[in-house]
Amino acid sequence: MKFSVIIPTFNEEHTIEQSVLQWLDFQESSEIIISDGLSTDKTIEITKKLGAKIIQPNSPQKSIAEGRNLGATIAENEWLIFLDSDVRFSNISRFIEKIEERISEFDAATIRIKIYPQDEKLRDKIFHFLIYFSLRILFFVGSAGGRGECQIIKKSVFEKLGGYNKSFVGGEDYDLMRRARKQGFRVRFWHDLVGYESPRHYRKSGYLKILFLWFSNWISTILFNRSVSQKWEKVR
């Protein structure tokens, strides 16, 4: 299995090094693509030293969907793994092994996301369990969804879908998985695989605000094929 890891970034000098380093043992079968939104810090300097491929837009991006799509344009491998810049794995070798074991069983997939264990609080556990439980229900009833922190998709399928909807400021991750399943592609939610993210967004915005935005964007995606959010908030 050859895969392209696509990470959208914007001023991620404090998180990106560890996120890229975890992939270096897989250089023979992978490429790391940094789709950078015109960072002004040391993000580019750090990732270049680690051997990542860098691509930047000509002008500021309005959504993370644009960043992910831009990264995919230079991907050379059959499988795409989209990650947020702070996502890490406790055992990345096991993560890759599990994907390879299931390679003939899916066209797109998402995994469970939790907070870094050292930063996790009770409210983090409750919130992420609710999201996990909601995803289980979606897949059980024949729909699909998935958090953009980690999504895996075959490149040919991604291209047939037209990538992420760049007009979506929020809910673009759920929308991609929903469209994939609607068009007959095999979409999976692997709750036995876990990625870990920073709590920074939740600490700044609060869980009530985030739940409201996620739920609003989800409903708007289903009913009106658009997102409620109008501005892409870049939390650092």
SVG drawing of the C-alpha trace seen along z (x, -y; Angstrom):
<svg xmlns="http://www.w3.org/2000/svg" viewBox="-34 -36 50 44">
<polyline fill="none" stroke="black" stroke-width="0.4" points="0.0,0.0 1.3,-3.4 -0.3,-6.4 -0.1,-10.2 -0.5,-11.9 -2.0,-15.3 -1.9,-17.9 -3.3,-21.4 -1.4,-23.9 -1.5,-27.5 1.1,-28.8 1.6,-25.3 5.2,-25.6 4.3,-24.3 2.6,-21.1 3.7,-20.2 7.1,-18.7 5.9,-15.8 3.0,-15.2 5.3,-14.8 8.1,-12.9 5.7,-10.0 5.5,-9.2 9.2,-9.2 9.6,-5.4 7.2,-4.9 9.1,-7.0 9.4,-4.1 5.6,-3.7 4.4,-7.2 4.8,-10.9 4.0,-13.8 2.3,-16.7 2.0,-20.0 -0.8,-22.1 0.1,-25.4 -2.3,-28.3 0.5,-31.0 2.0,-30.6 4.0,-33.4 5.8,-31.4 8.4,-28.5 5.9,-25.9 7.5,-25.7 11.0,-25.8 10.3,-22.9 8.5,-20.7 11.0,-21.2 13.8,-20.0 11.8,-16.8 11.5,-16.2 7.8,-17.0 6.4,-18.2 5.0,-21.8 2.2,-23.4 0.7,-26.8 -2.2,-28.7 -1.8,-32.0 -4.1,-33.8 -5.5,-33.1 -8.0,-30.2 -11.5,-30.5 -11.9,-27.0 -9.9,-23.9 -11.6,-22.1 -9.6,-24.2 -6.4,-23.3 -7.1,-19.6 -8.1,-19.7 -5.0,-21.6 -2.8,-19.0 -4.5,-16.2 -3.6,-17.8 0.1,-16.8 -0.5,-13.4 1.2,-10.7 0.0,-7.6 -3.2,-5.5 -4.5,-6.2 -4.9,-9.6 -4.8,-10.0 -6.1,-13.5 -5.0,-14.6 -5.3,-17.7 -1.9,-19.2 -2.1,-18.1 -3.2,-14.5 -0.9,-11.8 -1.1,-8.1 0.0,-6.0 1.1,-3.2 1.3,-4.3 2.7,-1.0 -0.5,0.7 -2.6,-2.0 -0.9,-1.3 -1.1,2.5 -4.8,2.4 -5.5,0.3 -3.4,2.7 -5.3,5.7 -8.6,4.1 -7.5,2.6 -9.8,4.7 -12.8,4.0 -13.2,0.2 -13.1,-2.9 -13.1,-5.5 -12.9,-5.4 -12.7,-7.4 -11.5,-6.6 -12.2,-7.5 -10.7,-10.7 -9.7,-11.5 -7.8,-14.2 -4.1,-13.7 -4.1,-11.4 -2.0,-13.8 -4.4,-16.7 -7.7,-14.8 -10.3,-15.9 -13.7,-14.4 -15.5,-16.9 -13.3,-15.8 -14.2,-12.1 -17.9,-12.9 -17.9,-15.0 -15.8,-12.6 -17.9,-9.7 -21.0,-11.5 -19.5,-12.1 -18.3,-8.5 -21.7,-7.2 -23.4,-9.5 -21.1,-8.2 -22.0,-4.6 -25.7,-5.5 -25.1,-7.2 -23.4,-4.1 -25.9,-1.8 -28.9,-3.5 -27.1,-3.4 -25.7,-6.9 -22.1,-7.9 -20.0,-10.7 -16.6,-11.2 -14.3,-13.7 -11.8,-15.5 -9.1,-15.0 -8.4,-11.7 -10.0,-10.5 -8.7,-7.8 -9.9,-7.6 -8.8,-6.0 -7.5,-8.8 -9.7,-7.7 -12.8,-7.8 -11.8,-11.2 -11.5,-12.5 -14.8,-11.1 -16.5,-12.9 -14.8,-16.1 -12.9,-16.2 -14.2,-18.2 -16.8,-20.8 -14.7,-24.0 -17.8,-26.1 -18.3,-24.4 -16.7,-26.3 -17.9,-23.6 -19.2,-20.0 -17.1,-19.3 -15.7,-16.2 -19.1,-14.7 -20.3,-15.8 -17.5,-13.9 -18.2,-10.6 -22.0,-11.1 -21.6,-11.6 -19.2,-8.7 -21.7,-6.3 -24.6,-7.8 -22.8,-7.1 -22.3,-3.5 -18.7,-3.5 -17.8,-1.4 -17.4,-3.7 -16.2,-2.5 -16.0,-3.8 -13.2,-2.0 -13.8,-2.6 -11.0,-0.3 -8.4,-2.7 -7.8,-6.0 -6.1,-9.2 -5.3,-11.8 -5.7,-15.6 -4.9,-18.7 -7.7,-20.2 -6.8,-23.7 -10.0,-24.3 -12.3,-23.1 -10.5,-25.1 -10.8,-28.3 -14.4,-27.9 -16.0,-25.7 -17.9,-22.5 -21.4,-24.1 -20.4,-26.4 -18.7,-23.6 -21.6,-21.2 -24.0,-23.9 -21.9,-24.6 -21.3,-21.0 -25.0,-20.1 -26.1,-23.2 -23.6,-22.4 -24.7,-18.7 -28.4,-19.6 -27.7,-22.3 -25.6,-19.8 -28.4,-17.3 -31.3,-19.7 -29.7,-22.5 -26.3,-21.1 -24.4,-24.0 -22.7,-24.9 -24.0,-27.3 -20.6,-28.5 -19.5,-31.5 -15.9,-32.0 -13.1,-29.5 -11.8,-30.0 -8.1,-29.1 -7.4,-28.3 -3.8,-28.4"/>
</svg>
